Amino acid sequence: KNQVEQSPQSLIILEGKNCTLQCNYTVSPFSNLRWYKQDTGRGPVSLTIMTFSENTKSNGRYTATLDADTKQSSLHITASQLSDSASYICVVSEGYQKVTFGTGTKLQVIP
Amino acid sequence: EAQVTQNPRYLITVTGKKLTVTCSQNMNHEYMSWYRQDPGLGLRQIYYSMNVEVTDKGDVPEGYKVSRKEKRNFPLILESPSPNQTSLYFCASSYKGPGTSGSSYEQYFGPGTRLTVT
């Protein structure tokens, strides 16, 4: 069964600090991996999209990495801000036919 | 402004009363999809559509119907809602890209519809 597991489930960090969120997947065949940010009660917003041949992708203070051999991805947030408080969701696609979401990491940035 | 809209945003209904949640996008996207989000389970795909008149089941299609008569609209229909369909629903769209291997284009989500079935 295809699975996407994220860790930690939740995380509290001080404003200005860096953090790294993890995503391990068993989805096969692999098409792409996406990271989303979801504020409470709102729709997810795309942060990065990586295909098999890409091993890093940045979007401002967000940097995602992908190791397709070990089926692991990470999302690194630099110099966190209060507005980074949200859930971060890892999504792995086999294609349109199959999209598997992780349950997310809930990040809280405190002053 | 490029966006995906959903209506209604909130709905409380009773078991068995047919309802439709509308979804519309103004970006000329071929691909549209419906998801439901439940605590502890994350988002799960209900149905998706790769273009007009082309729809297919996702992971949890039971109890739902969709149609894609126009490119911009992708309504979700619950013919006979039940309490286990109480959830937060999201519609999303993106460009399709070539082939069927999946798009690397950004997927845009709607604001969500919170449905309660009593």
Interface residues (C-beta under 8 A of the other chain):
Chain A: S31 N32 R34 G41 R42 G43 P44 V45 S46 I49 T51 I89 V91 S93 E94 G95 Y96 Q97 K98 V99 F101 G102 T103 G104
Chain B: V4 Y31 S33 Y35 G40 L41 G42 L43 R44 Q45 Y48 M50 D56 G58 D59 L88 F90 A92 K96 T100 S101 G102 S103 S104 Y105 E106 Q107 Y108 F109 G110 P111 G112
